[in-house]
Amino acid sequence: MRKAQKAPTKRRITDDHLLKLWGNIVKERAGWKCEYPDCTCHTTQLHPHHFYSRRHASLRYDPFNGLCLCAFHHTMGSFSAHSDPDFKDRIISTGVRTPEWNDRLREKRNLIVKNNQAFKEESYEILKKWGLPEENL
Ligand SMILES: [Zn+2]
């Protein structure tokens, strides 16, 4: 008697996997250097930073919501993203990002999205395309 064939199991897409993919896209887009204005650090330790908190599911895996920062500008220095209350303003006023970019993110931030498996799969499909040549988009 033959064994009943199991349906191929689909690999579950985890939050960790998506955030790692998101982080790599953010770092690669920045050319593997800190995006803080006039940062002179030469480090290989770069951190992908969520411009708006990843608590907002609608922006959690959106590469446009990412900045590539060195450790100093991410969490350690007094002008770091996690210490300086004026960090967002500084990023925009120095031209690292535009006010229009910020408006788009703020609008998207207000969307109600559940970070469930369907949303993770949808986000994965979007993130996968970032690394592909344009004809695959
Ligand atoms: Zn830096």
Backbone and ligand atoms as CSV (ligand in chain L), in Angstrom:
chain,resi,resn,atom,element,x,y,z
A,1,MET,N,N,0.839,-1.203,0.000
A,1,MET,CA,C,0.000,0.000,0.000
A,1,MET,C,C,0.873,1.252,0.000
A,2,ARG,N,N,0.520,2.162,-0.872
A,2,ARG,CA,C,1.309,3.405,-0.955
A,2,ARG,C,C,0.935,4.370,0.164
A,3,LYS,N,N,1.921,5.043,0.573
A,3,LYS,CA,C,1.659,6.078,1.574
A,3,LYS,C,C,0.988,7.276,0.905
A,4,ALA,N,N,0.088,7.871,1.587
A,4,ALA,CA,C,-0.533,9.084,1.049
A,4,ALA,C,C,0.536,10.171,0.935
A,5,GLN,N,N,0.542,10.814,-0.197
A,5,GLN,CA,C,1.562,11.859,-0.384
A,5,GLN,C,C,1.151,13.133,0.335
A,6,LYS,N,N,2.114,13.632,1.018
A,6,LYS,CA,C,1.853,14.896,1.721
A,6,LYS,C,C,1.970,16.054,0.738
A,7,ALA,N,N,1.158,17.016,0.926
A,7,ALA,CA,C,1.305,18.235,0.127
A,7,ALA,C,C,2.625,18.887,0.515
A,8,PRO,N,N,3.340,19.440,-0.475
A,8,PRO,CA,C,4.608,20.077,-0.118
A,8,PRO,C,C,4.371,21.207,0.890
A,9,THR,N,N,5.152,21.206,1.933
A,9,THR,CA,C,4.936,22.233,2.958
A,9,THR,C,C,5.573,23.546,2.522
A,10,LYS,N,N,4.807,24.562,2.605
A,10,LYS,CA,C,5.265,25.891,2.243
A,10,LYS,C,C,6.091,26.432,3.415
A,11,ARG,N,N,7.229,27.008,3.086
A,11,ARG,CA,C,8.076,27.541,4.137
A,11,ARG,C,C,7.408,28.777,4.742
A,12,ARG,N,N,7.331,28.766,6.048
A,12,ARG,CA,C,6.710,29.887,6.745
A,12,ARG,C,C,7.646,31.095,6.735
A,13,ILE,N,N,7.122,32.213,6.353
A,13,ILE,CA,C,7.935,33.427,6.317
A,13,ILE,C,C,7.863,34.097,7.686
A,14,THR,N,N,9.013,34.224,8.299
A,14,THR,CA,C,9.026,34.773,9.656
A,14,THR,C,C,9.342,36.270,9.646
A,15,ASP,N,N,9.006,36.876,10.749
A,15,ASP,CA,C,9.304,38.285,10.962
A,15,ASP,C,C,10.815,38.532,10.876
A,16,ASP,N,N,11.592,37.653,11.511
A,16,ASP,CA,C,13.059,37.791,11.499
A,16,ASP,C,C,13.610,37.778,10.074
A,17,HIS,N,N,13.093,36.848,9.287
A,17,HIS,CA,C,13.553,36.716,7.906
A,17,HIS,C,C,13.248,37.992,7.122
A,18,LEU,N,N,12.043,38.494,7.283
A,18,LEU,CA,C,11.641,39.704,6.551
A,18,LEU,C,C,12.466,40.916,6.989
A,19,LEU,N,N,12.705,41.036,8.287
A,19,LEU,CA,C,13.469,42.195,8.769
A,19,LEU,C,C,14.930,42.116,8.317
A,20,LYS,N,N,15.442,40.909,8.207
A,20,LYS,CA,C,16.820,40.740,7.727
A,20,LYS,C,C,16.896,41.150,6.245
A,21,LEU,N,N,15.925,40.676,5.492
A,21,LEU,CA,C,15.852,41.032,4.071
A,21,LEU,C,C,15.688,42.548,3.917
A,22,TRP,N,N,14.797,43.113,4.702
A,22,TRP,CA,C,14.554,44.565,4.694
A,22,TRP,C,C,15.866,45.315,4.997
A,23,GLY,N,N,16.559,44.860,6.026
A,23,GLY,CA,C,17.802,45.515,6.446
A,23,GLY,C,C,18.871,45.456,5.364
A,24,ASN,N,N,18.974,44.332,4.692
A,24,ASN,CA,C,19.966,44.205,3.630
A,24,ASN,C,C,19.644,45.127,2.460
A,25,ILE,N,N,18.380,45.263,2.156
A,25,ILE,CA,C,17.972,46.175,1.069
A,25,ILE,C,C,18.320,47.614,1.449
A,26,VAL,N,N,18.021,47.990,2.694
A,26,VAL,CA,C,18.292,49.355,3.165
A,26,VAL,C,C,19.803,49.648,3.100
A,27,LYS,N,N,20.617,48.694,3.521
A,27,LYS,CA,C,22.072,48.898,3.524
A,27,LYS,C,C,22.634,48.937,2.107
A,28,GLU,N,N,22.148,48.046,1.280
A,28,GLU,CA,C,22.640,48.002,-0.098
A,28,GLU,C,C,22.274,49.278,-0.849
A,29,ARG,N,N,21.037,49.735,-0.663
A,29,ARG,CA,C,20.590,50.956,-1.343
A,29,ARG,C,C,21.453,52.155,-0.939
A,30,ALA,N,N,21.924,52.153,0.311
A,30,ALA,CA,C,22.743,53.264,0.812
A,30,ALA,C,C,24.199,53.136,0.374
A,31,GLY,N,N,24.513,52.083,-0.346
A,31,GLY,CA,C,25.897,51.890,-0.778
A,31,GLY,C,C,26.783,51.412,0.362
A,32,TRP,N,N,26.192,50.758,1.343
A,32,TRP,CA,C,26.920,50.189,2.488
A,32,TRP,C,C,27.699,51.263,3.234
A,33,LYS,N,N,27.055,52.422,3.422
A,33,LYS,CA,C,27.671,53.446,4.266
A,33,LYS,C,C,26.588,54.177,5.055
A,34,CYS,N,N,27.019,54.831,6.111
A,34,CYS,CA,C,26.093,55.560,6.979
A,34,CYS,C,C,25.497,56.737,6.196
A,35,GLU,N,N,24.185,56.907,6.301
A,35,GLU,CA,C,23.522,57.972,5.557
A,35,GLU,C,C,23.410,59.272,6.340
A,36,TYR,N,N,23.874,59.275,7.575
A,36,TYR,CA,C,23.794,60.502,8.366
A,36,TYR,C,C,24.645,61.575,7.679
A,37,PRO,N,N,24.137,62.834,7.659
A,37,PRO,CA,C,24.893,63.872,6.942
A,37,PRO,C,C,26.323,64.012,7.459
A,38,ASP,N,N,27.254,63.997,6.551
A,38,ASP,CA,C,28.677,64.187,6.838
A,38,ASP,C,C,29.276,63.164,7.795
A,39,CYS,N,N,28.714,61.997,7.863
A,39,CYS,CA,C,29.317,60.968,8.718
A,39,CYS,C,C,30.641,60.537,8.102
A,40,THR,N,N,31.646,60.480,8.932
A,40,THR,CA,C,32.968,60.116,8.418
A,40,THR,C,C,33.440,58.764,8.944
A,41,CYS,N,N,32.574,58.066,9.608
A,41,CYS,CA,C,33.041,56.800,10.184
A,41,CYS,C,C,33.250,55.774,9.070
A,42,HIS,N,N,34.258,54.993,9.237
A,42,HIS,CA,C,34.526,53.900,8.298
A,42,HIS,C,C,34.306,52.619,9.068
A,43,THR,N,N,33.158,52.090,8.929
A,43,THR,CA,C,32.852,50.882,9.673
A,43,THR,C,C,32.152,49.884,8.770
A,44,THR,N,N,32.308,48.648,9.105
A,44,THR,CA,C,31.566,47.628,8.373
A,44,THR,C,C,30.302,47.268,9.143
A,45,GLN,N,N,30.211,47.798,10.370
A,45,GLN,CA,C,29.027,47.506,11.182
A,45,GLN,C,C,27.970,48.564,10.934
A,46,LEU,N,N,27.052,48.249,10.061
A,46,LEU,CA,C,25.989,49.189,9.734
A,46,LEU,C,C,24.663,48.659,10.240
A,47,HIS,N,N,23.812,49.587,10.639
A,47,HIS,CA,C,22.510,49.205,11.177
A,47,HIS,C,C,21.402,49.755,10.299
A,48,PRO,N,N,20.460,48.923,9.907
A,48,PRO,CA,C,19.277,49.453,9.239
A,48,PRO,C,C,18.348,50.019,10.311
A,49,HIS,N,N,17.914,51.246,10.110
A,49,HIS,CA,C,17.083,51.920,11.111
A,49,HIS,C,C,15.701,52.200,10.535
A,50,HIS,N,N,14.657,51.893,11.323
A,50,HIS,CA,C,13.296,52.253,10.902
A,50,HIS,C,C,13.079,53.730,11.205
A,51,PHE,N,N,12.870,54.531,10.176
A,51,PHE,CA,C,12.655,55.968,10.370
A,51,PHE,C,C,11.415,56.180,11.226
A,52,TYR,N,N,10.331,55.536,10.870
A,52,TYR,CA,C,9.157,55.459,11.748
A,52,TYR,C,C,9.145,54.062,12.342
A,53,SER,N,N,8.806,53.986,13.593
A,53,SER,CA,C,8.896,52.733,14.345
A,53,SER,C,C,8.301,51.538,13.604
A,54,ARG,N,N,8.926,50.421,13.789
A,54,ARG,CA,C,8.407,49.200,13.168
A,54,ARG,C,C,7.141,48.701,13.855
A,55,ARG,N,N,6.729,49.381,14.919
A,55,ARG,CA,C,5.423,49.084,15.530
A,55,ARG,C,C,4.303,49.326,14.525
A,56,HIS,N,N,4.544,50.253,13.593
A,56,HIS,CA,C,3.562,50.507,12.538
A,56,HIS,C,C,3.732,49.421,11.486
A,57,ALA,N,N,2.842,48.441,11.515
A,57,ALA,CA,C,2.987,47.294,10.610
A,57,ALA,C,C,3.042,47.716,9.150
A,58,SER,N,N,2.329,48.775,8.803
A,58,SER,CA,C,2.298,49.209,7.402
A,58,SER,C,C,3.678,49.666,6.913
A,59,LEU,N,N,4.567,50.025,7.830
A,59,LEU,CA,C,5.903,50.491,7.447
A,59,LEU,C,C,7.009,49.531,7.868
A,60,ARG,N,N,6.618,48.465,8.530
A,60,ARG,CA,C,7.595,47.546,9.124
A,60,ARG,C,C,8.578,46.951,8.112
A,61,TYR,N,N,8.084,46.597,6.948
A,61,TYR,CA,C,8.951,45.964,5.930
A,61,TYR,C,C,9.108,46.845,4.700
A,62,ASP,N,N,8.845,48.132,4.842
A,62,ASP,CA,C,8.940,49.032,3.703
A,62,ASP,C,C,10.352,49.633,3.626
A,63,PRO,N,N,11.096,49.291,2.581
A,63,PRO,CA,C,12.471,49.806,2.492
A,63,PRO,C,C,12.541,51.333,2.471
A,64,PHE,N,N,11.470,51.991,2.029
A,64,PHE,CA,C,11.485,53.460,2.041
A,64,PHE,C,C,11.506,53.995,3.470
A,65,ASN,N,N,11.102,53.171,4.414
A,65,ASN,CA,C,11.115,53.579,5.818
A,65,ASN,C,C,12.448,53.240,6.486
A,66,GLY,N,N,13.463,52.987,5.709
A,66,GLY,CA,C,14.752,52.597,6.280
A,66,GLY,C,C,15.859,53.585,6.006
A,67,LEU,N,N,16.745,53.709,6.976
A,67,LEU,CA,C,17.973,54.491,6.825
A,67,LEU,C,C,19.118,53.592,7.259
A,68,CYS,N,N,20.215,53.701,6.557
A,68,CYS,CA,C,21.394,52.920,6.935
A,68,CYS,C,C,22.281,53.810,7.798
A,69,LEU,N,N,22.578,53.362,9.011
A,69,LEU,CA,C,23.351,54.189,9.946
A,69,LEU,C,C,24.487,53.389,10.576
A,70,CYS,N,N,25.550,54.112,10.941
A,70,CYS,CA,C,26.611,53.477,11.721
A,70,CYS,C,C,26.092,53.370,13.164
A,71,ALA,N,N,26.785,52.612,13.982
A,71,ALA,CA,C,26.338,52.416,15.364
A,71,ALA,C,C,26.239,53.745,16.109
A,72,PHE,N,N,27.196,54.640,15.825
A,72,PHE,CA,C,27.214,55.928,16.503
A,72,PHE,C,C,25.955,56.729,16.173
A,73,HIS,N,N,25.610,56.789,14.908
A,73,HIS,CA,C,24.431,57.567,14.519
A,73,HIS,C,C,23.123,56.804,14.702
A,74,HIS,N,N,23.198,55.521,14.998
A,74,HIS,CA,C,21.972,54.766,15.240
A,74,HIS,C,C,21.567,54.847,16.710
A,75,THR,N,N,22.482,54.477,17.586
A,75,THR,CA,C,22.081,54.401,18.998
A,75,THR,C,C,23.058,55.031,19.982
A,76,MET,N,N,24.299,55.248,19.576
A,76,MET,CA,C,25.308,55.589,20.581
A,76,MET,C,C,25.519,57.081,20.834
A,77,GLY,N,N,25.577,57.867,19.780
A,77,GLY,CA,C,25.893,59.276,19.954
A,77,GLY,C,C,24.699,60.094,20.419
A,78,SER,N,N,24.971,61.312,20.899
A,78,SER,CA,C,23.868,62.152,21.361
A,78,SER,C,C,23.031,62.668,20.190
A,79,PHE,N,N,23.568,62.594,18.959
A,79,PHE,CA,C,22.784,62.972,17.787
A,79,PHE,C,C,22.238,61.735,17.062
A,80,SER,N,N,22.242,60.618,17.761
A,80,SER,CA,C,21.804,59.376,17.119
A,80,SER,C,C,20.288,59.326,16.966
A,81,ALA,N,N,19.865,58.441,16.088
A,81,ALA,CA,C,18.439,58.286,15.801
A,81,ALA,C,C,17.634,57.990,17.063
A,82,HIS,N,N,18.234,57.251,17.981
A,82,HIS,CA,C,17.484,56.864,19.172
A,82,HIS,C,C,17.680,57.824,20.351
A,83,SER,N,N,18.482,58.856,20.176
A,83,SER,CA,C,18.702,59.807,21.277
A,83,SER,C,C,18.267,61.227,20.958
A,84,ASP,N,N,18.374,61.605,19.712
A,84,ASP,CA,C,18.138,62.992,19.342
A,84,ASP,C,C,16.668,63.208,18.966
A,85,PRO,N,N,15.944,64.017,19.735
A,85,PRO,CA,C,14.531,64.254,19.403
A,85,PRO,C,C,14.364,64.961,18.054
A,86,ASP,N,N,15.423,65.617,17.567
A,86,ASP,CA,C,15.343,66.327,16.284
A,86,ASP,C,C,15.889,65.503,15.122
A,87,PHE,N,N,16.115,64.226,15.360
A,87,PHE,CA,C,16.730,63.382,14.328
A,87,PHE,C,C,15.967,63.434,12.999
A,88,LYS,N,N,14.645,63.251,13.056
A,88,LYS,CA,C,13.849,63.229,11.816
A,88,LYS,C,C,13.976,64.562,11.075
A,89,ASP,N,N,13.863,65.657,11.811
A,89,ASP,CA,C,13.978,66.982,11.189
A,89,ASP,C,C,15.359,67.156,10.554
A,90,ARG,N,N,16.372,66.684,11.241
A,90,ARG,CA,C,17.743,66.836,10.740
A,90,ARG,C,C,17.932,66.069,9.420
A,91,ILE,N,N,17.358,64.882,9.345
A,91,ILE,CA,C,17.484,64.061,8.134
A,91,ILE,C,C,16.817,64.759,6.946
A,92,ILE,N,N,15.733,65.448,7.217
A,92,ILE,CA,C,15.019,66.130,6.130
A,92,ILE,C,C,15.648,67.491,5.821
A,93,SER,N,N,15.983,68.253,6.858
A,93,SER,CA,C,16.532,69.597,6.611
A,93,SER,C,C,17.908,69.543,5.951
A,94,THR,N,N,18.622,68.452,6.098
A,94,THR,CA,C,19.937,68.343,5.466
A,94,THR,C,C,19.851,67.685,4.091
A,95,GLY,N,N,18.650,67.309,3.675
A,95,GLY,CA,C,18.484,66.778,2.330
A,95,GLY,C,C,18.760,65.286,2.174
A,96,VAL,N,N,18.960,64.586,3.263
A,96,VAL,CA,C,19.154,63.132,3.171
A,96,VAL,C,C,17.871,62.494,2.625
A,97,ARG,N,N,16.743,63.024,3.073
A,97,ARG,CA,C,15.440,62.623,2.551
A,97,ARG,C,C,14.616,63.900,2.330
A,98,THR,N,N,13.600,63.795,1.485
A,98,THR,CA,C,12.800,64.978,1.148
A,98,THR,C,C,11.552,65.079,2.027
A,99,PRO,N,N,10.996,66.279,2.134
A,99,PRO,CA,C,9.726,66.428,2.863
A,99,PRO,C,C,8.611,65.594,2.236
A,100,GLU,N,N,8.612,65.471,0.902
A,100,GLU,CA,C,7.587,64.671,0.215
A,100,GLU,C,C,7.703,63.202,0.612
A,101,TRP,N,N,8.913,62.752,0.719
A,101,TRP,CA,C,9.164,61.367,1.155
A,101,TRP,C,C,8.572,61.170,2.555
A,102,ASN,N,N,8.808,62.129,3.419
A,102,ASN,CA,C,8.300,62.049,4.784
A,102,ASN,C,C,6.769,62.056,4.807
A,103,ASP,N,N,6.171,62.903,3.957
A,103,ASP,CA,C,4.700,62.954,3.882
A,103,ASP,C,C,4.131,61.605,3.462
A,104,ARG,N,N,4.769,60.985,2.463
A,104,ARG,CA,C,4.282,59.674,1.989
A,104,ARG,C,C,4.353,58.633,3.102
A,105,LEU,N,N,5.443,58.658,3.844
A,105,LEU,CA,C,5.578,57.690,4.943
A,105,LEU,C,C,4.543,57.932,6.031
A,106,ARG,N,N,4.322,59.197,6.344
A,106,ARG,CA,C,3.350,59.517,7.396
A,106,ARG,C,C,1.950,59.088,7.007
A,107,GLU,N,N,1.639,59.236,5.724
A,107,GLU,CA,C,0.339,58.794,5.234
A,107,GLU,C,C,0.210,57.277,5.355
A,108,LYS,N,N,1.246,56.593,4.928
A,108,LYS,CA,C,1.222,55.121,4.953
A,108,LYS,C,C,1.226,54.596,6.399
A,109,ARG,N,N,1.859,55.337,7.278
A,109,ARG,CA,C,1.933,54.947,8.687
A,109,ARG,C,C,0.537,54.804,9.292
A,110,ASN,N,N,-0.399,55.607,8.806
A,110,ASN,CA,C,-1.746,55.605,9.373
A,110,ASN,C,C,-2.631,54.468,8.869
A,111,LEU,N,N,-2.144,53.732,7.872
A,111,LEU,CA,C,-2.933,52.597,7.372
A,111,LEU,C,C,-2.980,51.508,8.441
A,112,ILE,N,N,-4.142,50.926,8.583
A,112,ILE,CA,C,-4.283,49.834,9.544
A,112,ILE,C,C,-3.950,48.524,8.838
A,113,VAL,N,N,-2.909,47.890,9.281
A,113,VAL,CA,C,-2.456,46.642,8.670
A,113,VAL,C,C,-2.178,45.641,9.776
A,114,LYS,N,N,-2.616,44.409,9.578
A,114,LYS,CA,C,-2.306,43.361,10.549
A,114,LYS,C,C,-1.080,42.601,10.061
A,115,ASN,N,N,-0.114,42.473,10.931
A,115,ASN,CA,C,1.112,41.769,10.568
A,115,ASN,C,C,0.892,40.252,10.666
A,116,ASN,N,N,-0.034,39.750,9.869
A,116,ASN,CA,C,-0.333,38.310,9.895
A,116,ASN,C,C,0.433,37.595,8.770
A,117,GLN,N,N,0.212,36.303,8.662
A,117,GLN,CA,C,0.980,35.523,7.686
A,117,GLN,C,C,0.727,36.000,6.255
A,118,ALA,N,N,-0.505,36.343,5.945
A,118,ALA,CA,C,-0.816,36.808,4.584
A,118,ALA,C,C,-0.052,38.108,4.286
A,119,PHE,N,N,0.000,39.002,5.255
A,119,PHE,CA,C,0.729,40.262,5.061
A,119,PHE,C,C,2.232,39.999,4.922
A,120,LYS,N,N,2.732,39.052,5.702
A,120,LYS,CA,C,4.161,38.716,5.615
A,120,LYS,C,C,4.493,38.146,4.243
A,121,GLU,N,N,3.627,37.291,3.724
A,121,GLU,CA,C,3.875,36.713,2.399
A,121,GLU,C,C,3.832,37.790,1.313
A,122,GLU,N,N,2.877,38.692,1.439
A,122,GLU,CA,C,2.765,39.802,0.493
A,122,GLU,C,C,4.022,40.684,0.564
A,123,SER,N,N,4.479,40.964,1.778
A,123,SER,CA,C,5.674,41.791,1.965
A,123,SER,C,C,6.900,41.092,1.401
A,124,TYR,N,N,6.954,39.788,1.583
A,124,TYR,CA,C,8.082,39.013,1.070
A,124,TYR,C,C,8.159,39.122,-0.449
A,125,GLU,N,N,7.012,39.014,-1.114
A,125,GLU,CA,C,6.989,39.119,-2.575
A,125,GLU,C,C,7.490,40.490,-3.019
A,126,ILE,N,N,7.130,41.523,-2.283
A,126,ILE,CA,C,7.574,42.884,-2.627
A,126,ILE,C,C,9.085,43.024,-2.386
A,127,LEU,N,N,9.553,42.540,-1.238
A,127,LEU,CA,C,10.975,42.673,-0.905
A,127,LEU,C,C,11.861,41.890,-1.869
A,128,LYS,N,N,11.379,40.717,-2.283
A,128,LYS,CA,C,12.168,39.887,-3.202
A,128,LYS,C,C,12.487,40.627,-4.486
A,129,LYS,N,N,11.570,41.483,-4.925
A,129,LYS,CA,C,11.739,42.178,-6.196
A,129,LYS,C,C,12.818,43.250,-6.136
A,130,TRP,N,N,13.155,43.703,-4.953
A,130,TRP,CA,C,14.142,44.772,-4.827
A,130,TRP,C,C,15.510,44.365,-5.355
A,131,GLY,N,N,15.803,43.093,-5.248
A,131,GLY,CA,C,17.125,42.639,-5.670
A,131,GLY,C,C,17.177,42.191,-7.112
A,132,LEU,N,N,16.060,42.267,-7.801
A,132,LEU,CA,C,16.009,41.727,-9.154
A,132,LEU,C,C,16.165,42.822,-10.201
A,133,PRO,N,N,16.662,42.447,-11.372
A,133,PRO,CA,C,16.739,43.432,-12.461
A,133,PRO,C,C,15.342,43.949,-12.810
A,134,GLU,N,N,15.318,45.130,-13.390
A,134,GLU,CA,C,14.051,45.827,-13.611
A,134,GLU,C,C,13.018,45.023,-14.404
A,135,GLU,N,N,13.477,44.220,-15.351
A,135,GLU,CA,C,12.515,43.483,-16.189
A,135,GLU,C,C,11.706,42.471,-15.385
A,136,ASN,N,N,12.175,42.137,-14.187
A,136,ASN,CA,C,11.416,41.194,-13.352
A,136,ASN,C,C,10.415,41.876,-12.439
A,137,LEU,N,N,10.375,43.183,-12.468
A,137,LEU,CA,C,9.455,43.884,-11.569
A,137,LEU,C,C,8.049,43.929,-12.135
L,1,ZN,ZN,ZN,27.316,57.614,10.955
